[in-house]
């Protein structure tokens, strides 16, 4: 865990020093976080919370960064949905589902219970984020309901993590967070 924190701190410092790279990096991290097979390797929620706070406290423009995270997340979920449609039930032949079949089973049960809402909820919960879009593809959820839920949730996720975290950090730095 200490290695992960060091890596995140190094990346945040790089992005602070090289702001022209911040938007592509944020997009890429959000994309990887929301692609079913990559999400276990990229801890974006923790990163974005930390980065949003650093960005807000250092005065970076949070809007474009939040938009980059939102668009990356939306495309990541879309790729996972597409992979589920293409691979279908065979997806459990591939890592990480091959080693953890209960993940796909839990994702499927969650999707069956909540339907379209599972796409909205799935963006905000790490274990579900990795599975719910691919399950939607496997069960052939209609394209437009998936995309509407995906993009609404992606925007809410990206803006809440980066813009919300950044705004709170900015307010804390200015001393206006706990003003009565």
N, C-alpha and C positions, 0 to 999 in steps of 0.2 A: 504494500500500500504506500509506503514511503517513496518507492521508486515512481509510482504513478503520480503522486503529489509533486515530486521534483520535475517530472516530465511536463505536467500541466503548468507549473510555475515558469518553466523555461519557455514554453510555447506562448504563454500570456506575455512574458517579457519581450519575446521576439515580435509579437503582434503590436505591442505598445511602441516599440522602436521602429517598426516597419509597417505603419498603418495601411499602406497600399496593399498589403497582403492579408489584412484582417478579413475583408469580405470573402475572398476565395477560400480562405482557411475555414471560416465559420460555415460557409456553404458545404464544404467537403466533410467536415466533422458531423454536421447535422445529417447529411446524406448517408454517411456510413453508419451513424447511430440508428437510422431507420430502415436500412437494408437488412433483411432477416439474417443473413449469414455473417454480416459484419458487425452487427450491433453488440455482440458479446466482446468484441475487441476494442470498441470505442466507447468510453464512458462519457458521452456528451452531456448528459444532464448535470453531472458534477462539474464538468468543464465549463458549461455555459453559465452556471450559477456563479462560479468563481470569476469567469471572464466578464460577465455582465457587471459584477461588482467592481472589478478593476477598471473596466471601460467607463462606467459611470463616474467613478471617483476621479478618473484622470481626464474627464471632459470629452471623451470620444463621442461622436454622434451615434446614438444608440439605434435610431430608426433603420438605417441601412444594414446594420449588423443583425438586428432582429429580423428584418426581411430576408436576409441571406440565410439565416437559420431556418426560417419558415419554408422558404423555397427548397432548400436542401432536404428538409424533412419530408415535404410533400413528394418530391421526386423519389426519395428513398422508399417511402411507403408504396408508391406507384410501382417501382421495380419489384418489390416484394410481392405485391398483388399479381403482377404479370408472371413472376416466377411460379407462384401458386397455380395460376391458370395453365401454364405450360407443363409443369411437372406433375400437377395433380397429386393424387395420393402417393406417388413415388417419391415425394419430397422427403419422406421418412427414411429413404435410402441414403441420404446425404447428411454429412456432419452439419450441425450438432444434433440434429434430430435422431440420427441413427444411434447415438450414444445416450440420448435423453428422450425417449419416446413419450414420456409423461408430459414434456413441455408442449408438444403438439396436441396431445389429448386435452390438456388443460385449456390451451388456446381455442381448440375446437368447441369445448363445452362452454367457454366464456362467450364465444361468438354465437353459438346456438341460443344461449340465454338472452343476450343483449342485442343481437342483430346489428343494425347500422350504428347504434350507440356504442358498440364495442370498438368501432374505428375511432370515434371521438375520445373514448376513455383510454383506449390503447396507447395513444400518444403520450399520456402522462404517467404511465406505469411501466418501468423498465422491463420486467419479465414479459409483459403483454406486448410491448412495443415490438419486440423481436418476432412475435408469432402471429398476431391478429391479422395483419395485412396478407400474409401468405395463406392463412386459413381462408380469408375472404376470397382469394383467388382460387383456392382448391375447391371451395363449394360453389364457385361460379356466381358470386354476388354480382348483381348487375353493375355495369360500368359507372353510370352517372350517380347513383346513390353512393357508391364507394368514393368516387372522386369528390363529390360535394362534402361528404363527411371528412375525407382525408384533408382537403385543403382548408376547411374550417378549423379542424383540430391542429393542423400544421401551423397555421397563423397564430392560433391561441398559444400553442406550445412555444414557438419561437419568440413571440413578443413577451410572454409571461416570464420566460427564463432570462432573456437578455435585457429587454426593456424594463421589465419589472425589477429584476435584481439590480440593474444599473441605476435605475431611478432611486431605489431605496438606498444604495450606496452613496449616490450623489447627495441625497437629503441628509444622510448621516454625516457626511463630510462637512456639509454646510451647517450642521447643527439644527436642522429644521424637522428632523424625523420625529422627535418626541416633544415637540412644542405643544403646549396646552392652549 
